[in-house]
Amino acid sequence: MSAMDSPTPPPPTWPGVPLIERINDSRPAAAEPDSAKPVPRQRHCWVTGPPGAPGPWPGLILEWQRDPAGPWRARVTWVVDDGPEPVLVQQWLAADLVRPA
């Protein structure tokens, strides 16, 4: 059998996206893995209010800060809706006055 009688080998292939698909890339972008997504700074929570309106009230933690005395505190906003008009409150609270929603 001569070299002329042997079948022609297939063309080489390379991994990845073909050039024509790179030029006309209409594929959807790959979703980011959960570990790559940023952790939200704001978190929903339940707020224990003052004695006159103890709640619990749904709130939003805006930021955390370590008190110079040592314990953590959260800047929280929440709506107290037990009177004639709802009242929006924003205050620094001790960590034990907020809990995860």
C-alpha positions as CSV (number, residue, x, y, z in Angstrom):
1,M,0.0,0.0,0.0
2,S,1.4,3.3,-1.0
3,A,1.1,6.7,0.7
4,M,-1.4,7.7,-1.9
5,D,-3.7,4.9,-0.9
6,S,-3.9,5.9,2.8
7,P,-6.8,7.9,4.0
8,T,-6.4,11.6,4.6
9,P,-6.1,12.4,8.4
10,P,-8.7,14.9,9.7
11,P,-7.5,18.5,10.2
12,P,-6.2,19.4,13.6
13,T,-8.6,20.8,16.2
14,W,-7.9,23.3,19.0
15,P,-9.8,23.8,22.2
16,G,-11.8,26.9,22.7
17,V,-14.2,29.1,20.8
18,P,-13.8,29.2,17.0
19,L,-12.6,32.5,15.6
20,I,-15.9,33.1,13.7
21,E,-17.8,32.8,17.0
22,R,-15.4,35.2,18.7
23,I,-16.1,37.8,16.0
24,N,-19.9,37.3,16.1
25,D,-20.1,36.6,19.8
26,S,-23.8,36.4,20.6
27,R,-23.5,33.9,23.4
28,P,-24.8,35.0,26.8
29,A,-22.2,35.9,29.3
30,A,-21.5,33.2,31.9
31,A,-23.0,33.8,35.2
32,E,-20.7,34.7,38.0
33,P,-20.2,32.0,40.6
34,D,-21.9,32.8,44.0
35,S,-18.4,33.2,45.6
36,A,-17.6,36.0,43.2
37,K,-20.7,38.1,44.0
38,P,-20.1,40.9,46.5
39,V,-21.6,40.5,49.9
40,P,-24.3,43.1,50.4
41,R,-23.5,45.7,53.0
42,Q,-27.2,46.2,53.9
43,R,-29.1,43.4,55.6
44,H,-32.8,43.1,56.6
45,C,-33.3,42.6,60.3
46,W,-35.7,42.8,63.2
47,V,-35.3,45.7,65.6
48,T,-36.3,45.7,69.2
49,G,-37.6,49.2,69.8
50,P,-37.8,51.4,72.9
51,P,-40.3,50.6,75.7
52,G,-43.0,52.8,74.2
53,A,-42.8,50.9,70.8
54,P,-41.0,47.6,71.5
55,G,-41.8,46.0,68.2
56,P,-40.1,43.9,66.8
57,W,-40.0,46.2,63.7
58,P,-38.6,45.2,60.3
59,G,-35.5,47.2,59.6
60,L,-32.4,47.6,57.5
61,I,-28.9,47.5,58.8
62,L,-26.9,50.2,57.0
63,E,-23.5,49.5,58.5
64,W,-21.7,48.0,61.5
65,Q,-19.2,49.7,63.7
66,R,-17.2,48.6,66.7
67,D,-17.9,50.9,69.6
68,P,-14.7,52.3,71.3
69,A,-15.8,50.5,74.5
70,G,-15.7,47.2,72.6
71,P,-19.1,45.9,71.6
72,W,-20.5,46.1,68.1
73,R,-23.3,48.4,67.1
74,A,-25.3,48.8,64.0
75,R,-26.7,51.9,62.2
76,V,-30.3,50.8,61.5
77,T,-33.3,52.3,59.8
78,W,-36.8,51.1,60.5
79,V,-40.4,52.3,60.4
80,V,-42.5,52.5,63.5
81,D,-46.1,52.3,62.5
82,D,-48.2,52.2,65.7
83,G,-49.5,55.8,65.8
84,P,-51.5,58.1,63.5
85,E,-48.5,58.5,61.2
86,P,-45.6,56.1,60.4
87,V,-42.3,57.4,61.7
88,L,-38.9,56.6,60.0
89,V,-36.2,56.1,62.6
90,Q,-32.4,55.8,61.9
91,Q,-30.2,55.2,64.9
92,W,-27.1,53.4,66.1
93,L,-28.2,50.4,68.2
94,A,-26.4,47.9,70.3
95,A,-26.0,44.6,68.4
96,D,-28.3,42.8,70.9
97,L,-31.2,45.0,69.8
98,V,-31.1,43.7,66.2
99,R,-31.5,40.1,64.9
100,P,-31.4,38.6,61.4
101,A,-34.7,38.7,59.5
